[in-house]
Amino acid sequence: MPIGLVLEGGGMRGAYTSGVLEVLLNKGIEFPNVYGISAGACNALSYISRQKNRNYNIFYQYIADKRYISVENLNRTGSLFGFDFIFGELFHTLLPFDYESFFNSPTDLKVGATNLKTGQTVFFDKANLDEDFTAVRASSSLPFVSNIVSYHGHELLDGGCATPIPIERSIFDGNEFNVIVLTRDSSYRKSPRPEFPRAVLRVKYGDYPNFVNTMQIRAEVYNNELEVCRRQEMEGKAVIVRPSRPIVTGRYEKNPEVLKAIYEMGMSDCEKKLSEIRGIIARA
């Protein structure tokens, strides 16, 4: 039976996912299907290309680099994150990405981004990814601090707006079993209060009323997806790897030592789940 690896987003909390995936790489644990949102999709790239330590090196060596994330980027380009640098010089020169291994890998990747016109998630599989990983850029483009990304006829932003945890897409695709990597601890539930007031959203995204509506129900969607994960785990259909304690960090954390500690928590938590992960893979 097919099995999926489901990766939540979470901005700089994605350092946790980096640690989890590093353990999976070191143990030679692979999945036929990977589902990534935002930072989860970014982390999935080096996991599928099987480049050990690359995700760690990206944040530890370059997170404090203004070219990676800075107000200067926002003022100059309209995006807080320097995506041209990240998917340009960083990918091709500084920490070269192994495109051949990635595209030749039997593991498929589905990247989710939010379609502004429909307010729903569009998933792009590996066959629909270009060398600039535009779909991954779109999935990571946060509202208000990123430019809208046009790709394959869609106008896109952060995948986490509509689908923070792509577990239901994995189930829909026929994956009866899943390993789910979350970036919030077990006590976390999203507050029902919208992150952005509707009036503020309308000023920026008034041409996309469906997207505005999607942003208003993010908490409900997120908490419902958590419940799906919980039920899957209770039924023995999922193994959840999540932070063993709350991650305390800013959305735009730039201290590499803080991120290193989060990464190491991800490694430790994954190590403790290895027997469960191997067990569910054996059943699939």
Buried (B, 14 or more C-beta within 10 A) or exposed (E): EBBBBBBBBBBBBBBBBBBBBBBBBEEEBBBEBBBBBBBBBBBBBBBBBBBEBBBBBBBBBBBEBEBBBBEEBBEEBEBBBBBBBBBBEBBEEBBEBBBEEBEEBEBBBBBBBBBBEBBBBBBBEBEBBEEBBBBBBBBBBBBEBBEBBEBEEBBBBBBBBBBBBBBBBBBEBEBBBBBBBBBBEEEBEBEEEBBBEEEBBBEEBEEBBBBBEBBBBBBEBBBEBBEBBEEBBEEEBBBBBBBEEEBEBEEBBBEBEBBBBBBBBBBEBBBEBBEBBEEBBEEB
